[in-house]
Amino acid sequence: MITKMSAVLIQSEDKEQVLGEMVESCLPSASQEMKNSILEECLERERAATTVAEKGLAFPHAKIQTEMEPVICAGYSRTGVEWDSSGEIVHIVVLLVCHEDDHLKNLAEMAAIMQVPGIQEKLACADTPEGIIRILEDAGKFRQRNIPQEKERMTHALVRQIAGLLESSTRSKVLLFSNIPSRVIKLLKELKSNRLSLVTNLKEMEEQLSSVGTRIDEVFLIEGNLNHEKDVLRELWTRERLREGEILICISGFEHNDMPHNISLTSIPWDLYNESRILSYRIPHKINLEILSRVIYLASELARQGREGKPVGTIFVVGEYRKVEPYCKQLIINPFGGMSHRNRSILDPSLSETIKEFSKIDGAFIIGNDGQIHSVGTYLSVPPNTAALPPGLGARHAAARGITLVAPVVSVVISESTGTIRIFWDGKEQDKYS
């Protein structure tokens, strides 16, 4: 375990100043030249990819060629420090400085310590540097005592069985989520398969893994957090790096030790949307949640992909058609007018591209509780109301919200400028998908 630790209560709100303060704390007797070199390497790493590991926690690190014992500086900021271009606010900063040969091993050890249950809550309550060090030391001892051997044995047995699963499906492959070459190489010895891809946010990973030859089919370089697996898969699907119908066996969470902590199956693109979130909606009308789930799925596709390279904004209204019909006025000839019921169900996968194409038309989609698309390009003639919209929302959102004040419906609206999807019923924004 890493034993040389220091800690600081962070006062600055500037990332560079924070890192400079922490380098000074963990290497007080080092030459100024070395301190400057370490600080510059930390900043260079930050410019290449954020070191935010999860919400509120950053792991800056520097590897040096000088032989030295690994050192850790842990800092806590009560006000928080804006850490990257996304505006992520960090309260806990753990800086590692060590020899380049020990870099990956020690980084993984500190990452594992920060996963000990309750440690982040304890750090948030610490009020002295000594208190921070004591919490980290106790967490390290706890981890050494509580490595779940039985879980580890079963997990590795599952990993060894994955090759057999791949043989039963020509459209399946394994995605490894990792930034640590040594962990990947070790896991590859158990994965007896050639259908393997790597997801990482370190540019040098592909070069460092060259020793495994063709075992890695493809390297997906991303900017997001590897812990946010579904967000990463959505990004890859949007960039058309994943194909519809692929079954992915995702292996992640082995940054902390040699044991994968998460093995999951994802069907592209159907499993990228959280249907349980929609099914938990408590809508005070007889809204068919299966229909609404399909609408939100299509809206999500439109928000990410747009049409012909351009963003799309539109409204879907779902509910009892006869109650919303008095507020509808057709702007164009209704493309779905006169079509049979079986040819205009929103649940029909063959209509997906047609619906996406019609989304370029101004106006709303009106969809009944039975899933029938009654009209497209429909103007919502909503009576004036005094409820104020949040700043930045315009006429489309006003219409989407307003229709839910006068009819027992749910509206799903896509913002053309941001791609954000908002869900309204009873005149209120009930959910938001960014």
N, C-alpha and C positions, 0 to 999 in steps of 0.2 A: 504493500500500500504506500501511496505518497505520504511522506511524513513531514516534509518541509513546507509549512503553510504560513501565510500571513493573511490579514484581513483589514478592510477599511470600510468605514461608513462613508459612502460617496456623497460629496457635497455639490460637485459640478453637474451641470446639465448638458455639457458638451462632450461628445464621445471621445474626441482626441485627448482632451484634458483628463477625462476619467482614466483612459488607458495609460497616460503618462503617470498619473498618480499611483496606479496599481503596479506599474513596472518599478517605480521607485520603492514601493512598499515591499515587493518580494525580492528585490536585488539591491538593497541599500548600499552595499560595499562595492558593487560592480563599477567599472569605469563608465564615464559619461558616454564614451563612444559606443560601448556595448548597449547601454540603456537606449540610446538613440536608434541603434540598429534594430533592437527588439521592438521598439515602438513602431518603427517604419514597417517592419515585417507584419506586425498586427494590422496596421492600417492598410497595407497592400492586400492582405487577405480579405479584409472587410470590403475593399473596392471590388475584388473578384467575385465574392459571394458572401451574403450575410451569414453571420455566425449565430444568429438567433436560432436556438434549438427548439424552443416551444414558447408559448405566450409568456412574456415577462422574464425570459431567461436567455442570456447570451453566453457563448463559450469562446471568447477570443483566445488565440493560442499562437505561439511562436516557437519554431524549432531552430536551434543554433548548432554550429559545428563544434563549438567548444565543449569538452567533456565537463559535465556538471550534474549534480543531483537534481532531479525534477523539482520544480517549485510551483506552488499554487498561491494565487492571491484571490480571495473571495471578497466581493464588494456588494453592499446593499444600499440602494438609493430609495429613500421614502417617497421622493417626488417623481422619480422615474427619469430615464434618459432616452431621448429619441435616438434609436439605434440604426435604422436603415431608411432607405428612400420610401418604403411603404408607410413610414410613420409609426412603426412598431415601438411601443414604449417598454423599456426593460427596467426592472427593479433589481434583479440579481445578475451580477456579472462574475464569472469564474474565469480567471486568466491562468493559463498553463504555459510555462516556459521550460523547455527541456532539450536534451540532445536529440538530433534528428532521428537517431536509431530507436529512441524510446518514445517518439512522438505519438504514434498511433495507439500503442498500448496504454499510455498514461491518459490520453484523451478519452479512450473508451472507459477506463476505470473511473474518471471523474464523471463522465456521463451516466454511468451506472449508479454512482453514489447519489447523483441528483434525482434519480428515479425512486429512491427509498421512500416509502409512504410517509407523508407528513413533513418531509424535510423543508419544502418550500414554504409551508405555513410557519414552521419554526423560524426559518431565516427572516421571514417578514416581521416576526416579533422581536428579533434580536436588536439590542440597543448598544452593544459594544463590539469592537473587533474580536475581542477574546471570546465573546459569546458565539460569534459566527464560526470561529475555528472549532470550538467545542462541538457545535452542532454537526459540522462536517466530519470530525473525527468519530463521533458517536455513530453517524450514518455509515461510515466505512466499516466500523466494527460490526454493526448490525448486518450489513450486506455479507460479510464473511461468514457470519453464523447462520444465515438464512437462505443460502443458495438452494433452490428447490431441486434436489437431485432427481426425484422421481419424474417431475415435469420435464427436466432436461433430457432424461433417457427416452421418454415417450416422444418428445418433440423431434429428436434426431432420428428416431425410428420412422416417424411420419415423413421426414425429409427424404429418407432413403427409399420410401415407397412412391415418391412423386414421379420418378421415371416411368414406372408402370402405368400410372394414370395418364401420362402424356401419350403413351402408345395407343390408348383407346380412343384418342381424339386427335384428328389431324389439324384442328383449329385451336389447339391449346398451346400455351407456352408459359414459361416461368419468368417472372420479373423479380429481380433482386433489388432491394432498395438499400444502398449503402454508399458511404464515403470513405470506407476503410479497406484498402486492397487486401490486406492480410486476412481480414474476415471473409471476404468474398472467395479468395483462393482456397481457404480452409473449407468453406461450405461446398465449393465445387467438387471437392473430393468425395462428398457424399451424394451429390446430385449427378447420377449417372445418366445424363441426358445432354443432347446438343441444342435443344430448343430453349436457349437461355438469353435473356436480355437484362441489361443493368440500367437502373435509374439512379442518377447521382447529380449533385450540383458542384462537383469539383472537376474542373477542366482537365486536370492531369491524370484522372483515373484511367482513361483509355490507354494512355501510354504505360502507366504503372502495371496494368493488367495484361500487357502484351505477352507476358511469360506463359499465359494459359492458352495461347494460340487461338484457334477458332471456336473455343468453347462458348465465348460470348458472341452471340449473333449481332447484337446491336447495342449501342450505348445511347441512352436518352439523357441528354444534358438539360437540366431544368434549373429554374431560379427559386422555386418554392421550397417549403420545408418538407423534408422526406417523411416526417411524422404524419403529415396531412395527406394520407395515401389517396383518398378519393378525390381531393382537389388536384393532385398530380395527374391522376388518370383522366380527369375531365380535361385538363390542359392538353394532354397528349392526344386525346380524342378530338379536341377542337383543332389541333395542329395536323390532324389526319395522320398521326404516327401510329395509331391503333386502328384496326379494321373492325367494321361491324361484324358481329358473330364470333369474335375471338373470345376464348375462355382463358382468363389469366389466373395463374396461381402466383399470388403475390407473397413474397417472403421478406419480412422487414423486422426491425427492432433488434437486430444483432450488432448494433453499434456498441452496445454496453458490455457484451461478452460473446462467447462463441455460440450461444443458444438463440435461435430466432424466437422472438417473443410474439410474432404475429404471422400466421399463415392463413390466407384468405382466398376465396374463389370469387372472381368478378366476371360477369358476362357483359361484354361491350355491345351496345351502350346501356342496356336495360338496368344494370345494377348501379349505375352512376347517379341515380336519383333516389332520394330517401322517401319511399312510399309510406313508410311508417309515420313519417312526419305529417303527411297529408291525411292519412287514415285516422290520426288523432285529433283532427280538427273537430270542433264542437260548433257546427253551423246550425242556427236555429231555424232551418228550413229543410225541406226534403230534397237536399242536393245529393245527387249520386256521386259518392266520393271516387268511384272507379272512373267516372267520366271526368271529374275534376283532376284526378291524378294524370290522366292522359293529356288533358289540356296543358297542365303545368309542364309535363314532359316535352310537349311540342314547343311550348314557349321557351323552355330552356335551350332547346336545339336552335331555335331562331335567334335567341339572344346571343349565343356564342358564335353561330356560323353566319348569320345574316343571309342576304341573298345577293348573289353575283358580286361578292366582295364588299357590299354596302350594309351598314347596320339597318335594322328594321325595328319599327315601333308599331304596336297594334294592341287591340283589346279583344279579349274573349269574354263573353257573357254567358254564364251557365245557370240554368234554372227553368222554372215553369214558363213556357213560351207565351201562353195566353196572358200572363200577368205583365210580361215585358213588352209585348207586341204594341200596345198603345203608345209607347215612347220611341218606337222605331220608325225611321224614314229612310227609304232606299236612295242612295246617292247614284247608284249605277244599276243596270239590269242585274238581278240576282243570279249568279252563276249556278246556284243550286235549286233555283225555282223549277218545279215540275219534275225533278228527279225522284225516283222511287226511294223508299226508306232504306233499302239495303245498299243503295249506292251513295248514301251521304252520311254514314255513321262515322263519327270521329274515331271510333275504335278500330276502324278498318285500316290496317297498316298501308294498304295500297294508296290511300288518300293522302299520306303524309306529305309527299312532294307537292301535290296539288294545293293543299292547305298552306304550305310554306310559300308557294308562288303567289297565291291570293293575298298573302299578308302584306304585299307591297301596295295593295289598294287601300286608300284612305277609308276609315270607318271600322266598324267592329264586326266580329263573328258572333252570331247569335246561336247558341246551342241549347237544345232542350235537355230535360233530365233523362231522356231516353238515349241521349248521345247523338240525336239527329241534328245536322247543321241546317238551320232554317234559312240563314241568309249570311251574306258576306258584303262588305262595303256599306254597312248600315250606319246611318247617322243616329246618335242617341239624343233625342229631344228631351233633355232633362230640365225640370223646373228649377229656377234659381234657388240657391240655398246660401246660408250665411256661414257655414262651417269653413274654416280656413285650411288650405292645404299647406304642407310643409314647404319651406323655401325651395325653389328650383323645379317644382312640379307645375305643369301647365294645363292646357285645355284637355289633352288626352286623359290625364289623371283625374281632372275634375269630372269629366264625363263618366269615367270608370267608377269613381266613387259615387257620383250623383245617382246613377241608375240603381245602386243598391239601397238608396234611401227611399225609392218609390216602388220597388219591386223586390220580391223574395228571391234574389239572385246573388251569385258570386261573380265578381269580375276579376280577371287576370290581365294585367297591363304590363307591356314591355316598354321600358324607356329607350327611345332611339339613341339618345346621347350617351347613356351609361350602360345599357344592357341589363339594368336592374329590373327584376320582376316583382311586382307588388300584388298582393291579394287583398281585395276589399269585400266586406259584406256588412250590412247594417250601417253603411256610411262611414266605416272606420277601416283604416289599414290594419289588417290582422296578421299578415306575415310578409316577409321580404326575402327574396333570393338574390344575392349579389353575384 
